[in-house]
């Protein structure tokens, strides 16, 4: 099963250039059978730009996640801590085999009408 994640373009492109190997989330999908993330780059791109396999999903206190993932975070510690402010636990999705599409795709290609606030399951 796949999920479509909305990711800010500055971070989405870092996934595909290899400088960001973890995608951080305050909450995450519950279905364990999810193996692939389809990446929707939010405004101003507003297109599906690629995909990656899920290597692992880490769950823990923000300080613990940072200690484990900081070398491949693709984000500054200040922005990381700002993102996880007022939250006791978060998630870090390990990016495996990122593939950027040669041509960005519209959402309707994935049977989705509106950009997901966080994520949406795909069939």
Protein Blocks (a to p, Z undefined) as FASTA:
>chain_A
ZZdddddfklmmmmmnopacbdcdfbdcfblkbcbdcdddddfklpafbdcddfbdcddd
fklmmmmmmmmnopafklmmmmmgoiabdcddddehiacdfbdcdfklnopabdcfkbcc
dZZ
